[in-house]
Amino acid sequence: MIRTGLSALLLLGTWAAAGLAPAAAAPSSASEAPASAGLLTAMQKDLGLTESQAKARLAAEKTATAVEGKAKRAAGASYGGSWFNPDSGTLTVTVTSAQKADAVRATGATVQLVKHSARQLDAAKERIDALSAPAGVSSWHVDPKANRVVVNVVAAQKNDNDVRDFLDRARQAGPVTVKETAKAPQTFAAGTVGGDPYYTGNVRCSIGFSVHGGFVTAGHCGQAGASVSGWDGSYIGNFQGSSFPDNDYAWVNVGSGWWTVPVVLGWGTVSDQLVRGSNEAPIGASICRSGSTTHWRCGNLLAKNETVNYSQGAVHQMTKTSVCAEGGDSGGSFISGDQAQGVTSGGWGNCSSGGETWYQPINEILGRYGLTLHTA
C-alpha cells in the first residue's frame, strides 16, 4: 500500500472495500489541533521540535489561522500583511493606521505599524510581474515582515547586465529589497519510474487532492486532453484543464473503476491524513508535503503570492516553503494539519542537502475550475 501512493487508494475505492481503517480523525474538540503520532514524529524530525512543542505549535497555528481572517477584516484598507511567529505562538498583523491598531488587537493578534499597505505592495508586485525577467532572477514576492517586495536573484548571476537592468526597473515599481538565492527554481516532474502514483506520457507526477469527480495536480505535468494512467498502468482519466506557465495547476477526471478519497498519503512515515477543508495557513506556520519520490516531508511556510521565474516562464501567486522536494514530487499535496494548502510546483535543492519549494494554492485551483474539494 505504501508503494502505490494516493492513486492506489483511489483505485481501491472505499475504505470498507479495501479492508483498511481511515487515517486518524481530527480530535472532536475544536480547540485541539489534529495530530497523529506519525505527524508529531515528522515535525520533530524535520523541524527539530519535541513532541510537546509540536503539539503546542499545531494548536497555536490553528488559532492563528482563525485570527488572521478576523484581523484582516478589522484592519480594512490599512492591512499591511501578517505572519505567524512560532517562537511566541502568536500572529503578527501590520497596519498603516494607528487608529486601526486597537480593533486588530481585539481579535487576538499582535500589531505593528508600517508604511505600506498590502494593497500598495501587491500593486507594486503586479507592476514587476509585467516585466520580462531574465534567468538570473528566480522569484519575487511581497514580504509583510520587510513591508517591501523581495526580489530573489541567483547569487552566481547577480552581476549579469540583464539582472541589473531588471532590478533597476523593479525598483521603479515600488519598495524593493534584493536577496540572493543559491540556485534557480525548476519543476519537479520526472521520467517514468515504476510503482508510483500517476503517469502521463513518459512523465511521472504526484496526485494533489481529491475533488468531486477527479483530482488536482500541477499544470506542467500534462496538457488538457492528455491521458493519465495510475501506478499499475491502468487508465484513470484525462487532464480536463491545465495551465502552465503563468499558473501551475491542472485537474484530472477520475473514472474506469477509480474512486476519490479525501486522504493525503503518509507513506508509512505518518498515518494517512484525512482532508477536512482548505483554510489557508499563515506565513510562519508549519506545513508538510506528500509526494511520490521523497514521500512525507515537513517545513515552514515562508512567503505567499510569490512570482517564480522558471525557464519555461513565470508562474504567479505561488507560496514558498522550506520543505524539500525532488523529481516526481510535482503535483503532490501540501497540507497543514487537516487543511489542504496546495499542489507542489517546483523549487531548488533536494532532500539530501535541503532547498526551497513552491506550491500553487488549492483554493485558487478550485475557484478556477469550479471544483469542490473532497473532504472527510
Secondary structure, 3 states (H helix, E strand, C coil): CCCCCHHHHHHHCCHHHHCCCCCCCCCCCCCCCCCCHHHHHHHHHHHCCCHHHHHHHHHHHHHHHHHHHHHHHHHHHHEEEEEEECCCCEEEEEECCHHHHHHHHCCCCEEEECCCCHHHHHHHHHHHHCCCCCCCEEEEEEECCCCEEEEEEEHHHCCCHHHHHHHHHHHHHCCEEEEEECCCCEECCEECCCCCCEEECCEEECCCEEECCEEEECHHHCCCCCEEEECCCCEEEEEEEEECCECCEEEEECCCCCCCCCEECCECCECCEECCECCCCCCCCEEEEEECCCEEEEEEEEEEEEEEEECCEEEEEEEEECCCCCCCCCCCEEEECCEEEEEEEEEEEECCCEEEEEEEEHHHHHHHHCCCECCC
